[in-house]
Amino acid sequence: MSSSSHRFERHLNEADCVDARAECPTCGRTSPRAAVSVLQTSPKIEYLYCSDCRGFSASSMPTREYLKRYYTQLYEPSYRFVSISEMFAKYLATEIPIKPHMRILDFGGGRGDLGMNLARLMRDGGANTVDVTLVDLNTASWPDEQGITFCWFSDLGELEDVFDVVIASVILEHIPALHPIVQLLLDRIAPGGLFYARTPYRLPLQRLLGGLSMYFPMHVHDLGPSFWNRVPDRYRVALEIVASRPAIVEARLSGRHVEAVIATLLKLPARIERWARRNPKDFMWNLVGGWEVLFRRQHNGQ
């Protein structure tokens, strides 16, 4: 489910929609939410801002039937992805301490490329065994590799194990009922384990540039630092914020050099602000296009 392409994006019809105004999909609160952006006009769907969790979510969500059709098309064999998983795994591996036995959960990871590439780096970096668990709508399998085991589940609720690394990269913005999914992911982090998420944060850019596409109905949430920096308190899980920062510039990994330069320049003020203000909870500069967070679960916490 984690692709940056939007080939199958289209306008939602009434039959494709489920009203989502009653409660915030990212925190479950029923407080009134303010409309901040119009996603489409007929039927009218807006991005709503929750002052409790600081998340932005669509006022109507795609139905399960629509999402099933959408992601079935997205995974057609004729559809080609530009894979950046190897380079991204190298980027992420620098943040993870290696133990003799490592367990990775790759949530919404498509075929599991990121989890497997990360596992190879961990094995080559000193881990004796690495277990990779993929959770995705589509069936996936990998041949046996020395020191690496792989298994697939279609539902996060089927898992009972905890993991040293939980990855949710460019996936959470696709999930209509997000709040319980984030809870399940946080519950799957082992004591001392790490949780990594990367989500778009495009609304400030849209306000600046006007007609910027929000990739709806592909993206139904827009989540930035104000949301992520409140997750430990919101979910009452003992998490240390290891990093909360503008996301990696994906364009530089896939050869789109002009886009990479523009994105890097837009993110630079937030990186400076993060250093100067010692990791503020709310950032003054929000024109970053995407955000990433790394949490560590404390040993003595819930």
Buried (B, 14 or more C-beta within 10 A) or exposed (E): BBBBEBEBEEEBEEEBBEEBBEBBBBBBBEEEBEEBBEBBEEBEBBBBBBEBBBBBBBBBBBBEEBBEBBBEEBBEEEEEBEBBBBBBBEEBBEEBEBBEEBBBBBBBBBBBBBBBBBBBBBBEEEBEBBBBBBBBBBEBEBEEBEBBBBEBBEEBEEBEEBBBBBBBBBBBBBBBBBBEBBBBBBBBBBEEBBBBBBBBBBBBBBEEEEEBEBBBBBBBBBBBBBBBBBBBEBBEBBBEBEEBBBBBBBBBBBEBEEBBEBBBEBBEBBBEBBEEEEBBEEBEBBBBBBBBBBBBBBEEEE
